[in-house]
Structure formats: C-alpha cells, structure tokens
Amino acid sequence: MADSSNSTKINNKIYDQEIVVLRWGHRPQRDARLTTHVALTARALGASGFLLSDIVDEKIKVTIEKVTRNWGGKFFFEMGTPWKKAVSSWKAKGGIVVHLTVYGENIQTSDVLERIRNLRKPIMVLVGSQKVPKEFYSKEISDFNVAIGNQPHSECAALAVFLDRFFEGTELAKDFTKANITVIPQKRGKKTIVKR
Ligand SMILES: C[S@@+](CC[C@H](N)C(=O)[O-])C[C@H]1O[C@@H](n2cnc3c(N)ncnc32)[C@H](O)[C@@H]1O
C-alpha cells in the first residue's frame, strides 16, 4: 500500500493530509459499475489512491488505470487486501480512518471536519456498499464516523461531498499532470487536446 505520509498538492495549494479511499463490500455481480464510479470520483476529486478490499476484480482495475493513463495525474489502485489488514497497516503508518456513514457526525452541523484537519494525519476514507460490519463504527477502526447529512444516499455522493469539503473546491480546478487527454472547457460542444 502507498505510504501514509504524503500531503496532497492541488495546483499551488498544499494540504498536509493525503486521502485514500477504501471501498468495502463490493459484490462482483452487482456493484461493478458503482465501485468503478467510486474509484473515478476518488481520482477526479483529489484522493491519491483507491483500495478495493477483500475482492479482486481485474476489470475495474484495468478501467481505472486506463483512465489515469489517458487523463493524467497520479493515482494508485489496489485490491484484494482484507479490510482489517488494510486499516491496521494504515494506522501503523500513522494514518487515521474516517468512515462515511449516515449515522455519523454531520459534516455540516458539527465541527468534525475541523477535528479531522487538526490531526494533520493522512486519511483513509471507508465507504460501504452493503451493510458494513458493526466494527466499522468502533474507535478501534474508525477515528471518525462522518455523515454527509443524516439521510441515506450513495457512497459515490458521500465521497464526492466529503472530498469537496475537505479540499474546499480546489480539487475541481486540479491540473492533472502527464495527461493524454485534456478538456478545453466550452460553453457548448466538446473540445479536447489529445496527445498522440
Ligand atoms: C447505499 S449505502 C448502504 C448502507 C447500508 N444499507 C447500511 O445500512 O449500512 C452505502 C454506503 O454509502 C455511504 N453513505 C450513504 N449515505 C450516507 C450519508 N448520508 N453519509 C455518509 N455516507 C453515506 C456509506 O459509506 C454506506 O456504507
């Protein structure tokens, strides 16, 4: 797994904390598309890598690595490690764990984001799919249980809002280095620069 010791540089702004995302509970017959979307969201919105725990799905890995090759930036994709092992090695390297859950402290009405920032430690964000093990809520696993509002929605939406709050919107203007495809924003139509 990547070292839990990096900061995140978004253009000229440096955040002391790196973020990686762990997706738990992927069901091969059912969740491939959503897991892919969670990984793409992680990459596009400033996380430095993605762990698909417990399961190996080569197709998703190939898709994400292809997107990263074409669209640039640095992003790692790992899979198959049991979630407990991934969490304990992250913590052993000095990282903290933020579990996104509808039952957690509300990101808008509490100071949970400030407390996460104040620790200045690399963050592993846990998102579920099916019902997560009870242990996810415990202090042994999750340093914080964070709700993106206390209504149920989606792991993809929850992750997107968390990353956007954390990076204060700067991630939306991130320069992805070594891209083969770059979009030139237009009022209408589609314009890209494609490197051959
Ligand atoms: C579609 S939900 C299913 C949850 C499952 N039915 C349960 O009871 O735990 C899948 C994942 O989305 C995320 N999620 C959904 N709503 C959320 C919210 N309001 N705040 C934070 N995370 C949320 C959580 O990570 C959750 O594990």
The ligand as a Gaussian input file, in Angstrom:
#p B3LYP/6-31G(d) Opt

LIG

0 1
 C      -26.019000       2.865000      -0.205000
 S      -25.318000       2.887000       1.397000
 C      -25.974000       1.380000       2.065000
 C      -25.849000       1.286000       3.540000
 C      -26.420000       0.027000       4.161000
 N      -27.750000      -0.232000       3.718000
 C      -26.339000       0.173000       5.663000
 O      -27.372000       0.122000       6.303000
 O      -25.233000       0.326000       6.196000
 C      -23.648000       2.503000       1.030000
 C      -22.655000       3.428000       1.617000
 O      -22.925000       4.767000       1.261000
 C      -22.388000       5.649000       2.219000
 N      -23.450000       6.579000       2.643000
 C      -24.748000       6.549000       2.291000
 N      -25.421000       7.602000       2.811000
 C      -24.514000       8.319000       3.516000
 C      -24.567000       9.523000       4.275000
 N      -25.712000      10.201000       4.439000
 N      -23.435000       9.963000       4.843000
 C      -22.263000       9.304000       4.687000
 N      -22.151000       8.167000       3.978000
 C      -23.252000       7.675000       3.395000
 C      -21.856000       4.775000       3.363000
 O      -20.447000       4.644000       3.221000
 C      -22.553000       3.452000       3.119000
 O      -21.846000       2.361000       3.627000

